[in-house]
Amino acid sequence: GQECVVAKGGRGGKGNAAFMSNKNKAPLTSELGEPGEERNIQCELKLLADVGLVGFPSVGKSSLISVISAAKPKIADYHFTTLTPNLGVVKAEDYSYVVADLPGMIEGASEGAGLGHKFLKHIERTKIICHVIDMSASEGRSPYEDYLKIRLELEKFSKKLISKPEIIIANKMD
């Protein structure tokens, strides 16, 4: 029920029906209306999901969403396979929820590095942040340090993000 007026329309003019009479059934007279406001606006759509999967590139976010939902994201063995968020619906008995597989985050994402602001804005619309952590340290990084770095980037981008409920998924432990 929310309403937002971005630009007001002008006062409408009188059309030929306003000048109709018994003697003149089809008048050719009309009045012009007044011009409305003109504005250039930029609209931004943020996806809405219950759970947002975040983590460094190639930690298994896309693989996870492909297993828990019917989503079919591109999965490959290189960084930044996911360039746009993928959504999947997870069904558990009588309950379902939407999971968003977000592109990999890197240090400096809050300042726009990598895909930076393009996907951090989507995390603001999730209810729960799910950290996917590569426990094998196959990239030569510490899993604990990865978690701290991601949280720092989230905090730098928005203080609201750091207060959201979190789940940690320890991945690649085979």
C-alpha positions as a Markdown table, in Angstrom:
| # | Residue | x | y | z |
|---|---|---|---|---|
| 1 | Gly | 0.0 | 0.0 | 0.0 |
| 2 | Gln | 3.0 | 2.3 | -0.1 |
| 3 | Glu | 3.0 | 5.2 | -2.6 |
| 4 | Cys | 5.8 | 7.4 | -3.8 |
| 5 | Val | 5.3 | 10.3 | -6.2 |
| 6 | Val | 8.6 | 10.9 | -8.1 |
| 7 | Ala | 7.3 | 13.6 | -10.5 |
| 8 | Lys | 3.9 | 15.3 | -10.5 |
| 9 | Gly | 1.8 | 15.3 | -13.6 |
| 10 | Gly | 0.5 | 18.6 | -15.0 |
| 11 | Arg | -3.1 | 19.8 | -14.7 |
| 12 | Gly | -5.1 | 18.2 | -17.5 |
| 13 | Gly | -6.7 | 20.3 | -20.2 |
| 14 | Lys | -10.3 | 20.1 | -21.3 |
| 15 | Gly | -11.0 | 17.7 | -24.1 |
| 16 | Asn | -13.6 | 18.1 | -26.8 |
| 17 | Ala | -16.2 | 16.4 | -24.6 |
| 18 | Ala | -16.1 | 19.4 | -22.2 |
| 19 | Phe | -17.3 | 21.7 | -25.1 |
| 20 | Met | -20.1 | 19.4 | -26.3 |
| 21 | Ser | -23.6 | 20.9 | -26.2 |
| 22 | Asn | -27.0 | 20.2 | -27.7 |
| 23 | Lys | -26.2 | 22.3 | -30.7 |
| 24 | Asn | -22.6 | 21.1 | -31.1 |
| 25 | Lys | -22.5 | 17.3 | -30.7 |
| 26 | Ala | -18.9 | 16.9 | -32.0 |
| 27 | Pro | -16.9 | 20.0 | -31.1 |
| 28 | Leu | -13.5 | 20.5 | -32.6 |
| 29 | Thr | -12.4 | 22.6 | -29.7 |
| 30 | Ser | -10.0 | 21.5 | -26.9 |
| 31 | Glu | -7.6 | 23.0 | -24.3 |
| 32 | Leu | -4.0 | 22.0 | -23.8 |
| 33 | Gly | -3.1 | 20.8 | -20.3 |
| 34 | Glu | -0.1 | 22.1 | -18.3 |
| 35 | Pro | 3.2 | 20.2 | -18.5 |
| 36 | Gly | 4.2 | 18.0 | -15.6 |
| 37 | Glu | 7.5 | 17.7 | -13.8 |
| 38 | Glu | 10.4 | 16.1 | -15.7 |
| 39 | Arg | 13.2 | 14.2 | -13.9 |
| 40 | Asn | 15.9 | 11.8 | -14.7 |
| 41 | Ile | 15.8 | 9.0 | -12.1 |
| 42 | Gln | 17.8 | 5.9 | -11.6 |
| 43 | Cys | 16.0 | 2.9 | -10.2 |
| 44 | Glu | 17.9 | 0.1 | -8.6 |
| 45 | Leu | 16.4 | -3.4 | -8.0 |
| 46 | Lys | 17.7 | -5.4 | -5.1 |
| 47 | Leu | 16.8 | -9.1 | -5.0 |
| 48 | Leu | 15.0 | -10.3 | -1.9 |
| 49 | Ala | 16.1 | -13.6 | -0.4 |
| 50 | Asp | 15.8 | -15.3 | 3.0 |
| 51 | Val | 19.4 | -16.5 | 3.0 |
| 52 | Gly | 22.4 | -15.0 | 1.2 |
| 53 | Leu | 25.5 | -17.2 | 0.6 |
| 54 | Val | 28.7 | -15.2 | 0.9 |
| 55 | Gly | 32.3 | -16.1 | 0.8 |
| 56 | Phe | 35.5 | -15.8 | -1.2 |
| 57 | Pro | 35.5 | -17.0 | -4.9 |
| 58 | Ser | 35.5 | -20.8 | -5.4 |
| 59 | Val | 34.5 | -21.8 | -1.9 |
| 60 | Gly | 31.5 | -23.8 | -3.1 |
| 61 | Lys | 28.5 | -21.4 | -2.9 |
| 62 | Ser | 27.2 | -22.4 | -6.4 |
| 63 | Ser | 27.7 | -26.1 | -5.7 |
| 64 | Leu | 25.8 | -25.8 | -2.4 |
| 65 | Ile | 22.8 | -24.0 | -4.0 |
| 66 | Ser | 22.7 | -26.6 | -6.8 |
| 67 | Val | 22.4 | -29.4 | -4.3 |
| 68 | Ile | 19.9 | -27.8 | -1.8 |
| 69 | Ser | 17.6 | -26.4 | -4.5 |
| 70 | Ala | 16.6 | -26.8 | -8.2 |
| 71 | Ala | 18.9 | -23.9 | -9.2 |
| 72 | Lys | 21.3 | -24.7 | -12.0 |
| 73 | Pro | 24.1 | -22.1 | -11.6 |
| 74 | Lys | 27.3 | -22.2 | -13.7 |
| 75 | Ile | 29.9 | -24.2 | -11.7 |
| 76 | Ala | 33.5 | -24.2 | -12.8 |
| 77 | Asp | 37.0 | -24.5 | -11.3 |
| 78 | Tyr | 38.0 | -20.8 | -11.6 |
| 79 | His | 37.3 | -17.5 | -9.8 |
| 80 | Phe | 34.2 | -15.4 | -10.5 |
| 81 | Thr | 32.2 | -18.1 | -12.3 |
| 82 | Thr | 29.2 | -16.4 | -10.7 |
| 83 | Leu | 28.8 | -12.9 | -12.1 |
| 84 | Thr | 25.2 | -12.3 | -11.1 |
| 85 | Pro | 23.3 | -13.7 | -8.1 |
| 86 | Asn | 21.5 | -17.0 | -8.5 |
| 87 | Leu | 18.3 | -17.7 | -6.7 |
| 88 | Gly | 17.1 | -21.2 | -5.5 |
| 89 | Val | 14.0 | -22.2 | -3.6 |
| 90 | Val | 14.7 | -24.7 | -0.8 |
| 91 | Lys | 11.8 | -26.9 | 0.3 |
| 92 | Ala | 11.8 | -28.6 | 3.7 |
| 93 | Glu | 8.6 | -30.4 | 4.4 |
| 94 | Asp | 5.8 | -27.7 | 4.5 |
| 95 | Tyr | 8.3 | -24.8 | 4.6 |
| 96 | Ser | 10.2 | -23.2 | 1.8 |
| 97 | Tyr | 12.7 | -20.3 | 1.6 |
| 98 | Val | 14.8 | -18.5 | -1.0 |
| 99 | Val | 18.6 | -18.8 | -1.1 |
| 100 | Ala | 20.7 | -16.3 | -3.1 |
| 101 | Asp | 24.1 | -17.5 | -4.3 |
| 102 | Leu | 26.1 | -14.3 | -4.5 |
| 103 | Pro | 29.3 | -13.6 | -6.5 |
| 104 | Gly | 32.6 | -14.2 | -4.6 |
| 105 | Met | 33.8 | -11.4 | -2.4 |
| 106 | Ile | 37.4 | -10.2 | -2.1 |
| 107 | Glu | 39.2 | -7.8 | 0.1 |
| 108 | Gly | 38.3 | -4.3 | -0.7 |
| 109 | Ala | 34.8 | -5.2 | -2.0 |
| 110 | Ser | 33.2 | -2.5 | 0.3 |
| 111 | Glu | 35.3 | 0.1 | -1.7 |
| 112 | Gly | 34.2 | -1.4 | -5.0 |
| 113 | Ala | 37.0 | -4.0 | -5.7 |
| 114 | Gly | 36.0 | -7.0 | -7.7 |
| 115 | Leu | 32.2 | -7.0 | -8.1 |
| 116 | Gly | 32.0 | -5.0 | -4.9 |
| 117 | His | 28.9 | -2.8 | -4.6 |
| 118 | Lys | 27.2 | -4.6 | -7.4 |
| 119 | Phe | 26.3 | -7.5 | -5.1 |
| 120 | Leu | 26.9 | -6.2 | -1.6 |
| 121 | Lys | 23.6 | -4.3 | -2.1 |
| 122 | His | 21.8 | -7.6 | -2.5 |
| 123 | Ile | 23.0 | -8.8 | 0.9 |
| 124 | Glu | 21.2 | -6.0 | 2.6 |
| 125 | Arg | 17.9 | -7.6 | 1.5 |
| 126 | Thr | 18.6 | -11.0 | 3.0 |
| 127 | Lys | 17.4 | -12.1 | 6.4 |
| 128 | Ile | 20.3 | -14.4 | 7.2 |
| 129 | Ile | 23.9 | -14.3 | 6.0 |
| 130 | Cys | 25.4 | -17.7 | 5.4 |
| 131 | His | 29.2 | -17.7 | 5.3 |
| 132 | Val | 30.6 | -20.5 | 3.1 |
| 133 | Ile | 34.2 | -21.2 | 4.2 |
| 134 | Asp | 36.8 | -23.3 | 2.4 |
| 135 | Met | 38.1 | -25.5 | 5.2 |
| 136 | Ser | 40.7 | -27.2 | 2.9 |
| 137 | Ala | 42.6 | -23.9 | 2.5 |
| 138 | Ser | 43.2 | -24.9 | -1.1 |
| 139 | Glu | 43.9 | -21.2 | -2.0 |
| 140 | Gly | 46.5 | -20.9 | 0.7 |
| 141 | Arg | 44.3 | -18.8 | 3.0 |
| 142 | Ser | 43.3 | -19.5 | 6.6 |
| 143 | Pro | 39.6 | -20.4 | 6.9 |
| 144 | Tyr | 39.3 | -18.3 | 10.1 |
| 145 | Glu | 41.0 | -15.3 | 8.5 |
| 146 | Asp | 38.6 | -15.7 | 5.5 |
| 147 | Tyr | 35.6 | -15.4 | 7.8 |
| 148 | Leu | 37.0 | -12.3 | 9.6 |
| 149 | Lys | 37.8 | -10.6 | 6.3 |
| 150 | Ile | 34.3 | -11.2 | 4.9 |
| 151 | Arg | 32.8 | -9.9 | 8.1 |
| 152 | Leu | 35.0 | -6.8 | 7.9 |
| 153 | Glu | 34.0 | -6.1 | 4.3 |
| 154 | Leu | 30.3 | -6.4 | 5.3 |
| 155 | Glu | 30.8 | -4.1 | 8.3 |
| 156 | Lys | 32.6 | -1.5 | 6.1 |
| 157 | Phe | 29.8 | -1.5 | 3.6 |
| 158 | Ser | 26.9 | -1.3 | 6.1 |
| 159 | Lys | 26.7 | -1.5 | 9.9 |
| 160 | Lys | 23.3 | -3.2 | 9.5 |
| 161 | Leu | 24.9 | -6.2 | 7.8 |
| 162 | Ile | 27.1 | -7.1 | 10.7 |
| 163 | Ser | 24.1 | -7.4 | 13.0 |
| 164 | Lys | 22.2 | -9.9 | 10.8 |
| 165 | Pro | 21.9 | -13.5 | 12.0 |
| 166 | Glu | 24.8 | -15.7 | 10.6 |
| 167 | Ile | 25.3 | -19.3 | 9.7 |
| 168 | Ile | 28.7 | -20.7 | 9.0 |
| 169 | Ile | 29.1 | -23.6 | 6.6 |
| 170 | Ala | 32.4 | -25.4 | 6.7 |
| 171 | Asn | 32.9 | -26.6 | 3.1 |
| 172 | Lys | 35.5 | -28.7 | 1.2 |
| 173 | Met | 36.3 | -30.9 | 4.2 |
| 174 | Asp | 36.5 | -34.1 | 2.2 |
